[in-house]
């Protein structure tokens, strides 16, 4: 069982710019659609957990639904899933440990944790086992940070570090408990 983060950041650690936009993610061309790890991750995980804001961002993309696995959305305000996504998106709320226990009991063991606030909350509870962070060679100077305050330091060890698409640095960190 593992709770896994797979995310891109700017060099200064932001996942969205000051306007909340992700345009900078398209600065590195990928004309051959080289998989930078996303498809391998999708094959590995059982489901995704994301916050409502991240769901809204994904729904705003001009593309087909990108996930083949169930998406559990953390929200205390949403009362129903957007129309057309009832068989793809499921609402959950409560303590993160309880949500994980419930999902594990249903056979969802490898979880992709996505979204800034959601990742920060999982880290606050020391519930992240692995992080794959792809750093883009840009300084945004502000925006939505990947990391926030923690109750105590969390140690990770680097298990993989590689350059992808000739310019992105992708590092895999595993929690060192």
Backbone as a printed PyTorch tensor [residue, N CA C, xyz], in Angstrom:
tensor([[[  0.8380,  -1.1840,   0.0000],
         [  0.0000,   0.0000,   0.0000],
         [  0.8810,   1.2440,   0.0000]],

        [[  0.5290,   2.1920,  -0.8370],
         [  1.3170,   3.4210,  -0.9080],
         [  0.4360,   4.5960,  -1.3010]],

        [[  0.7280,   5.7320,  -0.6890],
         [  0.1080,   6.9990,  -1.0610],
         [  1.1700,   7.7820,  -1.8190]],

        [[  0.8910,   8.0540,  -3.0980],
         [  1.9060,   8.5500,  -4.0210],
         [  1.5200,   9.9300,  -4.5620]],

        [[  2.4810,  10.8370,  -4.5480],
         [  2.3300,  12.1460,  -5.1840],
         [  3.0810,  12.0960,  -6.5080]],

        [[  2.4670,  12.5890,  -7.5670],
         [  3.1150,  12.7160,  -8.8810],
         [  2.7400,  14.1000,  -9.3770]],

        [[  3.7200,  15.0080,  -9.4040],
         [  3.3590,  16.3980,  -9.6780],
         [  4.5440,  17.1470, -10.2750]],

        [[  4.2400,  18.2310, -10.9640],
         [  5.2700,  19.1030, -11.5290],
         [  5.3250,  20.3920, -10.7140]],

        [[  6.5400,  20.9370, -10.5810],
         [  6.7150,  22.2200,  -9.9070],
         [  7.6670,  23.0870, -10.7080]],

        [[  7.6050,  24.3680, -10.4160],
         [  8.6130,  25.2860, -10.9220],
         [  9.8720,  25.0930, -10.0800]],

        [[ 10.9750,  25.6950, -10.5020],
         [ 12.2110,  25.6010,  -9.7150],
         [ 12.0100,  26.1320,  -8.2980]],

        [[ 11.1460,  27.1480,  -8.1580],
         [ 10.9260,  27.7220,  -6.8350],
         [  9.7540,  27.0710,  -6.0900]],

        [[  9.3130,  25.9030,  -6.5600],
         [  8.3920,  25.0800,  -5.7950],
         [  6.9130,  25.3720,  -5.9270]],

        [[  6.5180,  26.0340,  -7.0090],
         [  5.0920,  26.3380,  -7.1980],
         [  4.4630,  25.3700,  -8.1980]],

        [[  3.1900,  25.0440,  -7.9460],
         [  2.4730,  24.1280,  -8.8360],
         [  1.4930,  24.8670,  -9.7410]],

        [[  1.2710,  26.1360,  -9.4530],
         [  0.4670,  27.0210, -10.3020],
         [  1.0410,  28.4260, -10.1590]],

        [[  0.8600,  29.2600, -11.1760],
         [  1.4200,  30.6080, -11.1100],
         [  0.5400,  31.5280, -10.2590]],

        [[  0.8840,  32.8030, -10.2200],
         [  0.1830,  33.7600,  -9.3560],
         [ -1.2940,  33.9140,  -9.7220]],

        [[ -1.6420,  33.5950, -10.9520],
         [ -3.0420,  33.6620, -11.3870],
         [ -3.7310,  32.2970, -11.2890]],

        [[ -3.0200,  31.3200, -10.7310],
         [ -3.5760,  29.9780, -10.6150],
         [ -3.5090,  29.1940, -11.9140]],

        [[ -2.7670,  29.6870, -12.8580],
         [ -2.6910,  29.0560, -14.1810],
         [ -1.5430,  28.0520, -14.2720]],

        [[ -1.6780,  27.1450, -15.2390],
         [ -0.7000,  26.0820, -15.4610],
         [ -0.0370,  26.1830, -16.8370]],

        [[ -0.1840,  27.3240, -17.5140],
         [  0.3470,  27.4890, -18.8690],
         [  1.8270,  27.1460, -18.9630]],

        [[  2.5770,  27.4380, -17.9160],
         [  4.0230,  27.1950, -17.9030],
         [  4.3660,  25.7180, -18.0940]],

        [[  3.4130,  24.8280, -17.8350],
         [  3.6640,  23.3970, -18.0380],
         [  3.8390,  23.0470, -19.5160]],

        [[  3.4150,  23.9600, -20.3960],
         [  3.5130,  23.6990, -21.8370],
         [  4.7650,  24.3320, -22.4560]],

        [[  5.6370,  24.8920, -21.6190],
         [  6.8560,  25.5250, -22.1300],
         [  7.8520,  24.5130, -22.6780]],

        [[  7.7660,  23.2920, -22.2070],
         [  8.6810,  22.2460, -22.6740],
         [  7.9390,  21.4050, -23.7120]],

        [[  8.3810,  21.4580, -24.9620],
         [  7.6650,  20.7130, -26.0060],
         [  7.7930,  19.1970, -25.8240]],

        [[  6.7320,  18.5210, -26.1850],
         [  6.7180,  17.0560, -26.1500],
         [  5.9520,  16.5700, -27.3870]],

        [[  6.4940,  16.8790, -28.5900],
         [  5.7600,  16.5720, -29.8290],
         [  5.5100,  15.0880, -30.0410]],

        [[  6.3520,  14.2330, -29.4660],
         [  6.1760,  12.7920, -29.6410],
         [  5.3630,  12.1640, -28.5180]],

        [[  4.7890,  13.0010, -27.6450],
         [  3.9990,  12.5140, -26.4990],
         [  4.7410,  11.4500, -25.6990]],

        [[  5.9920,  11.7280, -25.3780],
         [  6.7930,  10.8220, -24.5590],
         [  6.1820,  10.7720, -23.1620]],

        [[  5.9680,   9.5630, -22.6620],
         [  5.4180,   9.4180, -21.3070],
         [  6.4920,   9.7940, -20.2970]],

        [[  6.1980,  10.7740, -19.4800],
         [  7.1390,  11.2030, -18.4500],
         [  6.8160,  10.5470, -17.1050]],

        [[  6.0860,   9.4530, -17.1500],
         [  5.7890,   8.6960, -15.9420],
         [  4.3180,   8.5970, -15.5960]],

        [[  3.4920,   9.4250, -16.2250],
         [  2.0710,   9.4390, -15.8890],
         [  1.3850,   8.1070, -16.2050]],

        [[  1.6390,   7.5640, -17.3880],
         [  0.9570,   6.3190, -17.7700],
         [  1.4190,   5.1470, -16.9180]],

        [[  2.6980,   5.1270, -16.5970],
         [  3.2070,   4.0800, -15.6960],
         [  2.5490,   4.2090, -14.3160]],

        [[  2.3800,   5.4450, -13.8630],
         [  1.7050,   5.6710, -12.5770],
         [  0.2600,   5.1840, -12.6380]],

        [[ -0.4300,   5.5100, -13.7200],
         [ -1.8340,   5.1010, -13.8550],
         [ -1.9690,   3.5780, -13.8180]],

        [[ -0.9810,   2.8770, -14.3770],
         [ -1.0140,   1.4130, -14.3340],
         [ -0.7580,   0.8900, -12.9290]],

        [[ -0.0370,   1.6400, -12.1380],
         [  0.3550,   1.2030, -10.7980],
         [ -0.7180,   1.4530,  -9.7370]],

        [[ -1.4510,   2.5550,  -9.8680],
         [ -2.3830,   2.9560,  -8.8030],
         [ -3.7510,   2.2950,  -8.9540]],

        [[ -4.5080,   2.3410,  -7.8500],
         [ -5.8790,   1.8170,  -7.8480],
         [ -6.9090,   2.9290,  -7.9710]],

        [[ -6.5610,   4.1360,  -7.4870],
         [ -7.4850,   5.2650,  -7.5520],
         [ -6.7270,   6.5590,  -7.2830]],

        [[ -7.4360,   7.6750,  -7.4370],
         [ -6.8770,   8.9920,  -7.1530],
         [ -7.6700,   9.6450,  -6.0370]],

        [[ -6.9880,  10.4680,  -5.2560],
         [ -7.6510,  11.3260,  -4.2780],
         [ -7.2070,  12.7450,  -4.5940]],

        [[ -8.1690,  13.6350,  -4.7820],
         [ -7.8510,  15.0310,  -5.0510],
         [ -8.8730,  15.9230,  -4.3700]],

        [[ -8.5370,  17.1890,  -4.2480],
         [ -9.4660,  18.1610,  -3.7010],
         [-10.3820,  18.7060,  -4.7820]],

        [[-11.3890,  19.4270,  -4.3220],
         [-12.3630,  19.9800,  -5.2500],
         [-11.7320,  20.9570,  -6.2370]],

        [[-10.8030,  21.7900,  -5.7660],
         [-10.1660,  22.7560,  -6.6730],
         [ -9.4300,  22.0440,  -7.7910]],

        [[ -8.7530,  20.9630,  -7.4710],
         [ -8.0330,  20.2080,  -8.4970],
         [ -9.0210,  19.5820,  -9.4740]],

        [[-10.1270,  19.0700,  -8.9670],
         [-11.1610,  18.5380,  -9.8590],
         [-11.6350,  19.6220, -10.8180]],

        [[-11.8860,  20.8220, -10.2990],
         [-12.3370,  21.9220, -11.1570],
         [-11.3130,  22.2340, -12.2420]],

        [[-10.0240,  22.2000, -11.8820],
         [ -8.9680,  22.4550, -12.8610],
         [ -8.9790,  21.3690, -13.9330]],

        [[ -9.0640,  20.0960, -13.5180],
         [ -9.0670,  18.9860, -14.4780],
         [-10.2750,  19.1030, -15.4120]],

        [[-11.4280,  19.4560, -14.8700],
         [-12.6330,  19.5860, -15.6930],
         [-12.5280,  20.7530, -16.6760]],

        [[-11.6640,  21.7290, -16.3810],
         [-11.5060,  22.8810, -17.2770],
         [-10.5690,  22.5950, -18.4480]],

        [[ -9.8160,  21.4910, -18.3800],
         [ -8.9050,  21.1460, -19.4830],
         [ -9.7160,  20.8380, -20.7300]],

        [[ -9.1720,  21.2180, -21.8690],
         [ -9.8440,  20.9700, -23.1460],
         [ -9.4120,  19.6010, -23.6740]],

        [[ -9.8520,  18.5510, -22.9460],
         [ -9.4920,  17.1920, -23.3580],
         [-10.4910,  16.2090, -22.7500]],

        [[-10.3740,  14.9600, -23.1800],
         [-11.2080,  13.9200, -22.5900],
         [-10.7820,  13.6920, -21.1460]],

        [[-11.6420,  13.0560, -20.3700],
         [-11.3370,  12.7160, -18.9790],
         [-10.0310,  11.9220, -18.9590]],

        [[ -9.0020,  12.3860, -18.2200],
         [ -7.6770,  11.7770, -18.3240],
         [ -7.4450,  10.5350, -17.4670]],

        [[ -8.4280,  10.1340, -16.6760],
         [ -8.1820,   9.0460, -15.7220],
         [ -8.9990,   7.7990, -16.0510]],

        [[ -8.3480,   6.6620, -15.9120],
         [ -9.0340,   5.3880, -16.1250],
         [ -9.3990,   4.7380, -14.7950]],

        [[ -8.9610,   5.3330, -13.6990],
         [ -9.2300,   4.8050, -12.3560],
         [-10.2220,   5.7210, -11.6420]],

        [[-10.9110,   5.2090, -10.6040],
         [-11.8480,   6.0470,  -9.8600],
         [-11.1370,   7.2450,  -9.2180]],

        [[-11.8340,   8.3860,  -9.1940],
         [-11.3140,   9.6020,  -8.5820],
         [-12.1850,   9.9380,  -7.3740]],

        [[-11.5650,   9.9720,  -6.2070],
         [-12.2590,  10.3420,  -4.9750],
         [-11.9160,  11.7880,  -4.6660]],

        [[-12.9520,  12.6160,  -4.5620],
         [-12.7590,  14.0520,  -4.3680],
         [-13.0900,  14.4200,  -2.9330]],

        [[-12.1080,  15.0310,  -2.2660],
         [-12.2930,  15.5150,  -0.9040],
         [-13.0270,  16.8460,  -0.9620]],

        [[-14.2100,  16.9000,  -0.3770],
         [-14.9500,  18.1540,  -0.3520],
         [-15.9630,  18.1180,   0.7750]],

        [[-16.0300,  19.2100,   1.5020],
         [-17.0510,  19.3030,   2.5500],
         [-18.2410,  20.1140,   2.0500]],

        [[-18.1390,  20.6690,   0.8410],
         [-19.2160,  21.5080,   0.3260],
         [-19.9400,  20.9210,  -0.8830]],

        [[-19.2560,  20.1080,  -1.6750],
         [-19.9090,  19.5050,  -2.8520],
         [-20.9400,  18.4830,  -2.3820]],

        [[-22.1040,  18.5220,  -2.9960],
         [-23.1380,  17.5600,  -2.6210],
         [-23.3980,  16.5310,  -3.7100]],

        [[-22.9460,  16.8270,  -4.9280],
         [-23.0850,  15.8530,  -6.0060],
         [-21.9800,  16.0580,  -7.0250]],

        [[-21.6950,  14.9890,  -7.7380],
         [-20.6520,  15.0390,  -8.7600],
         [-21.1880,  15.7440, -10.0010]],

        [[-20.2970,  16.3840, -10.7560],
         [-20.7500,  17.0250, -11.9980],
         [-21.4180,  16.0060, -12.9260]],

        [[-22.4430,  16.4640, -13.6070],
         [-23.2040,  15.5910, -14.5040],
         [-22.2840,  14.9670, -15.5450]],

        [[-22.4700,  13.6740, -15.7520],
         [-21.6840,  12.9380, -16.7180],
         [-20.4640,  12.2510, -16.1110]],

        [[-20.1950,  12.5310, -14.8430],
         [-19.0180,  11.9490, -14.1890],
         [-19.4000,  11.0380, -13.0170]],

        [[-20.6730,  10.6810, -12.9350],
         [-21.1610,   9.8910, -11.7970],
         [-20.4810,   8.5320, -11.6570]],

        [[-19.9780,   7.9780, -12.7520],
         [-19.3170,   6.6700, -12.6770],
         [-17.7910,   6.8040, -12.5960]],

        [[-17.3000,   8.0620, -12.5260],
         [-15.8540,   8.3070, -12.5020],
         [-15.3970,   9.0130, -11.2320]],

        [[-16.2510,   9.8780, -10.6850],
         [-15.9040,  10.7340,  -9.5550],
         [-16.8080,  10.4060,  -8.3750]],

        [[-16.1930,  10.2990,  -7.1930],
         [-16.9300,   9.9540,  -5.9790],
         [-16.5300,  10.9170,  -4.8680]],

        [[-17.4920,  11.4170,  -4.1430],
         [-17.2080,  12.3850,  -3.0840],
         [-16.8870,  11.6730,  -1.7790]],

        [[-15.8720,  12.1840,  -1.0750],
         [-15.5100,  11.6640,   0.2470],
         [-15.2270,  12.8420,   1.1640]],

        [[-15.4670,  12.6320,   2.4500],
         [-15.0970,  13.6540,   3.4250],
         [-14.8400,  12.9730,   4.7620]],

        [[-14.1240,  13.6910,   5.6080],
         [-13.7880,  13.1480,   6.9160],
         [-12.2950,  13.2180,   7.1610]],

        [[-11.8400,  12.5200,   8.1860],
         [-10.4200,  12.4670,   8.5160],
         [ -9.6770,  11.6730,   7.4380]],

        [[ -8.5170,  12.1580,   7.0390],
         [ -7.7740,  11.5040,   5.9630],
         [ -7.4530,  10.0480,   6.2900]],

        [[ -7.0400,   9.7740,   7.5300],
         [ -6.7170,   8.3890,   7.9120],
         [ -7.9340,   7.4840,   7.7610]],

        [[ -9.1100,   7.9970,   8.1200],
         [-10.3380,   7.2080,   7.9920],
         [-10.6870,   6.9580,   6.5310]],

        [[-10.4940,   7.9790,   5.6960],
         [-10.7720,   7.8330,   4.2620],
         [ -9.8400,   6.7800,   3.6570]],

        [[ -8.5570,   6.8430,   4.0100],
         [ -7.5940,   5.8640,   3.5030],
         [ -7.9680,   4.4570,   3.9610]],

        [[ -8.3060,   4.3100,   5.2390],
         [ -8.6950,   2.9970,   5.7690],
         [ -9.9050,   2.4510,   5.0180]],

        [[-10.8820,   3.3020,   4.7720],
         [-12.0940,   2.9010,   4.0480],
         [-11.7530,   2.4770,   2.6120]],

        [[-10.9220,   3.2640,   1.9330],
         [-10.5440,   2.9210,   0.5570],
         [ -9.7270,   1.6310,   0.5280]],

        [[ -8.7910,   1.4770,   1.4660],
         [ -7.9960,   0.2440,   1.5430],
         [ -8.8900,  -0.9680,   1.7500]],

        [[ -9.9280,  -0.8160,   2.5830],
         [-10.8370,  -1.9410,   2.8450],
         [-11.6260,  -2.3410,   1.6050]],

        [[-11.7270,  -1.4200,   0.6370],
         [-12.4390,  -1.7010,  -0.6160],
         [-11.4750,  -2.1390,  -1.7250]],

        [[-10.1980,  -2.3680,  -1.3650],
         [ -9.2360,  -2.8500,  -2.3460],
         [ -8.4430,  -1.7690,  -3.0530]],

        [[ -8.6420,  -0.5230,  -2.6680],
         [ -7.8560,   0.5780,  -3.2380],
         [ -6.6370,   0.7820,  -2.3470]],

        [[ -5.5070,   0.2260,  -2.7600],
         [ -4.3220,   0.2360,  -1.9040],
         [ -3.2440,   1.2230,  -2.3290]],

        [[ -3.0520,   1.3970,  -3.6200],
         [ -2.0670,   2.3530,  -4.1100],
         [ -2.8210,   3.5880,  -4.5970]],

        [[ -2.6480,   4.6900,  -3.8670],
         [ -3.4480,   5.8860,  -4.0810],
         [ -2.5990,   7.0240,  -4.6290]],

        [[ -3.0700,   7.6540,  -5.6900],
         [ -2.4150,   8.8250,  -6.2700],
         [ -3.0410,  10.0400,  -5.5980]],

        [[ -2.2370,  10.7890,  -4.8530],
         [ -2.7040,  11.9690,  -4.1320],
         [ -2.3600,  13.1890,  -4.9710]],

        [[ -3.3650,  13.9960,  -5.3340],
         [ -3.1330,  15.1080,  -6.2490],
         [ -3.7890,  16.3830,  -5.7340]],

        [[ -3.1330,  17.5050,  -6.0250],
         [ -3.6400,  18.8190,  -5.6490],
         [ -2.8650,  19.4020,  -4.4780]],

        [[ -2.5240,  20.6720,  -4.5880],
         [ -1.6670,  21.3180,  -3.6100],
         [ -2.1200,  21.1990,  -2.1670]],

        [[ -3.3270,  21.6510,  -1.8740],
         [ -3.8190,  21.6260,  -0.4930],
         [ -3.9750,  20.1870,  -0.0190]],

        [[ -4.4460,  19.3190,  -0.8810],
         [ -4.6090,  17.9050,  -0.5190],
         [ -3.2530,  17.2870,  -0.1830]],

        [[ -2.2500,  17.5320,  -1.0090],
         [ -0.9080,  17.0120,  -0.7400],
         [ -0.3910,  17.5630,   0.5810]],

        [[ -0.5470,  18.8610,   0.7910],
         [ -0.0890,  19.4720,   2.0420],
         [ -0.7750,  18.8430,   3.2540]],

        [[ -2.0730,  18.5930,   3.1450],
         [ -2.7950,  17.9820,   4.2670],
         [ -2.3440,  16.5460,   4.5210]],

        [[ -2.0840,  15.7940,   3.4670],
         [ -1.5670,  14.4310,   3.6270],
         [ -0.1870,  14.4610,   4.2770]],

        [[  0.6470,  15.4180,   3.8700],
         [  1.9840,  15.5320,   4.4640],
         [  1.9010,  15.9290,   5.9440]],

        [[  0.9800,  16.8190,   6.2820],
         [  0.8090,  17.2230,   7.6890],
         [  0.5030,  16.0200,   8.5650]],

        [[ -0.2120,  15.0440,   7.9960],
         [ -0.5840,  13.8360,   8.7390],
         [  0.4210,  12.7050,   8.5180]],

        [[  1.5110,  12.9910,   7.8350],
         [  2.5430,  12.0010,   7.5130],
         [  1.9450,  10.7840,   6.8050]],

        [[  1.1730,  11.0720,   5.7510],
         [  0.4750,  10.0240,   5.0180],
         [  0.9750,   9.8580,   3.5790]],

        [[  2.1190,  10.4410,   3.2590],
         [  2.6860,  10.2930,   1.9190],
         [  3.8710,   9.3390,   1.9950]],

        [[  3.8420,   8.3060,   1.1390],
         [  4.9090,   7.3050,   1.1150],
         [  5.9370,   7.5700,   0.0290]],

        [[  5.4940,   8.2070,  -1.0510],
         [  6.3790,   8.4130,  -2.2010],
         [  5.9650,   9.6880,  -2.9270]],

        [[  6.9680,  10.4200,  -3.4030],
         [  6.6960,  11.6170,  -4.2070],
         [  7.5610,  11.5740,  -5.4590]],

        [[  6.9190,  11.7750,  -6.6020],
         [  7.6350,  11.9320,  -7.8650],
         [  7.4110,  13.3840,  -8.2720]],

        [[  8.4780,  14.1680,  -8.1930],
         [  8.3750,  15.6030,  -8.4620],
         [  9.1960,  15.9190,  -9.7060]],

        [[  8.5170,  16.5070, -10.6910],
         [  9.1720,  16.9040, -11.9350],
         [  9.3440,  18.4190, -11.9050]],

        [[ 10.6050,  18.8640, -11.9010],
         [ 10.9070,  20.2900, -11.8230],
         [ 11.1210,  20.8740, -13.2120]],

        [[ 10.3530,  21.9350, -13.4830],
         [ 10.4740,  22.6670, -14.7380],
         [ 11.4800,  23.8000, -14.5490]],

        [[ 12.2790,  24.0960, -15.5650],
         [ 13.3140,  25.1200, -15.4390],
         [ 12.7460,  26.5410, -15.5800]],

        [[ 11.8820,  26.9050, -14.6480],
         [ 11.2820,  28.2370, -14.6510],
         [ 11.0920,  28.6810, -13.2020]],

        [[ 11.3220,  29.9590, -12.9590],
         [ 11.0190,  30.5580, -11.6620],
         [  9.7320,  31.3530, -11.8290]],

        [[  8.7030,  30.9960, -11.0710],
         [  7.4160,  31.6840, -11.1720],
         [  7.3420,  32.8860, -10.2360]],

        [[  8.1450,  32.8880,  -9.1800],
         [  8.1650,  34.0360,  -8.2740],
         [  6.9500,  34.1650,  -7.3820]],

        [[  6.1250,  33.1410,  -7.3540],
         [  4.9130,  33.1570,  -6.5190],
         [  3.8530,  32.2820,  -7.1360]],

        [[  2.8020,  32.0360,  -6.3770],
         [  1.7120,  31.2010,  -6.8600],
         [  1.2870,  30.2180,  -5.7990]],

        [[  0.8370,  29.0500,  -6.2220],
         [  0.3910,  28.0010,  -5.2940],
         [  1.5870,  27.1010,  -4.9820]],

        [[  2.0450,  27.1120,  -3.7180],
         [  3.2090,  26.2910,  -3.3750],
         [  2.8400,  24.8200,  -3.2450]],

        [[  3.7970,  23.9560,  -3.5690],
         [  3.5760,  22.5270,  -3.3580],
         [  3.5710,  22.2120,  -1.8730]],

        [[  4.5090,  22.7860,  -1.1320],
         [  4.6460,  22.4330,   0.2780],
         [  4.1630,  23.5450,   1.1910]],

        [[  3.7100,  23.1330,   2.3860],
         [  3.2810,  24.0790,   3.4100],
         [  3.9210,  23.7160,   4.7350]],

        [[  3.3680,  24.2620,   5.7910],
         [  3.9110,  23.9930,   7.1270],
         [  3.6530,  22.5520,   7.5410]],

        [[  4.5830,  22.0330,   8.3320],
         [  4.4740,  20.6650,   8.8500],
         [  4.5690,  20.6880,  10.3690]],

        [[  4.0060,  19.6760,  11.0010],
         [  4.1070,  19.5370,  12.4550],
         [  5.5270,  19.1740,  12.8560]],

        [[  6.1970,  18.3670,  12.0200],
         [  7.5720,  17.9510,  12.2770],
         [  8.2330,  17.6660,  10.9290]],

        [[  9.5690,  17.6770,  10.8890],
         [ 10.2500,  17.3570,   9.6330],
         [  9.9330,  15.9270,   9.1830]],

        [[  9.8580,  15.7390,   7.8830],
         [  9.6450,  14.4140,   7.2930],
         [ 10.8530,  14.0970,   6.4200]],

        [[ 11.5110,  12.9870,   6.6790],
         [ 12.6830,  12.5930,   5.9050],
         [ 12.2840,  11.6900,   4.7440]],

        [[ 12.8590,  11.9860,   3.5850],
         [ 12.6660,  11.1770,   2.3850],
         [ 14.0370,  10.8190,   1.8460]],

        [[ 14.1050,   9.7100,   1.1150],
         [ 15.3570,   9.3800,   0.4360],
         [ 15.0950,   9.3610,  -1.0670]],

        [[ 16.1020,   9.7600,  -1.8170],
         [ 16.0020,   9.7760,  -3.2760],
         [ 16.2390,   8.3540,  -3.7750]],

        [[ 15.2920,   7.8450,  -4.5620],
         [ 15.4520,   6.5110,  -5.1260],
         [ 15.6820,   6.5550,  -6.6370]],

        [[ 15.3880,   7.7250,  -7.2400],
         [ 15.6020,   7.8630,  -8.6840],
         [ 15.6830,   9.3510,  -9.0020]],

        [[ 16.5710,   9.6890,  -9.9150],
         [ 16.7060,  11.0660, -10.3590],
         [ 17.1120,  11.0260, -11.8320]],

        [[ 16.3100,  11.6490, -12.6900],
         [ 16.6200,  11.5950, -14.1190],
         [ 16.1530,  12.8540, -14.8330]],

        [[ 16.7590,  13.1010, -15.9800],
         [ 16.3360,  14.1950, -16.8400],
         [ 15.3760,  13.6120, -17.8740]],

        [[ 14.2090,  14.2440, -18.0030],
         [ 13.2310,  13.8060, -19.0090],
         [ 12.9810,  14.9620, -19.9720]],

        [[ 12.6870,  14.6210, -21.2000],
         [ 12.4810,  15.5980, -22.2770],
         [ 13.6320,  16.5940, -22.3540]],

        [[ 14.8180,  16.1320, -22.0320],
         [ 16.0740,  16.8790, -22.1440],
         [ 16.1880,  18.0950, -21.2410]],

        [[ 15.1670,  18.4200, -20.4700],
         [ 15.2410,  19.6570, -19.6750],
         [ 14.5460,  19.5890, -18.3200]],

        [[ 13.6960,  18.5960, -18.1030],
         [ 12.9790,  18.4610, -16.8280],
         [ 13.7400,  17.5020, -15.9190]],

        [[ 13.7970,  17.8290, -14.6410],
         [ 14.4490,  16.9440, -13.6840],
         [ 13.3540,  16.2730, -12.8490]],

        [[ 13.2970,  14.9610, -12.9570],
         [ 12.2720,  14.1920, -12.2460],
         [ 12.9490,  13.3600, -11.1560]],

        [[ 12.5150,  13.6010,  -9.9290],
         [ 13.1050,  12.9260,  -8.7800],
         [ 12.0290,  12.1460,  -8.0330]],

        [[ 12.3640,  10.9090,  -7.6980],
         [ 11.4610,  10.0790,  -6.8950],
         [ 12.0120,  10.0220,  -5.4760]],

        [[ 11.1580,  10.3820,  -4.5380],
         [ 11.4980,  10.3730,  -3.1070],
         [ 10.6140,   9.3570,  -2.4040]],

        [[ 11.2030,   8.5510,  -1.5180],
         [ 10.4400,   7.5960,  -0.7340],
         [ 10.5880,   7.9730,   0.7300]],

        [[  9.4900,   7.9210,   1.4540],
         [  9.4890,   8.3020,   2.8760],
         [ 10.4360,   7.3890,   3.6360]],

        [[ 11.3010,   8.0090,   4.4280],
         [ 12.3040,   7.3060,   5.2250],
         [ 11.8660,   7.3780,   6.6800]],

        [[ 11.1690,   6.3270,   7.1200],
         [ 10.6330,   6.3410,   8.5000],
         [ 11.5210,   5.5720,   9.4260]]])
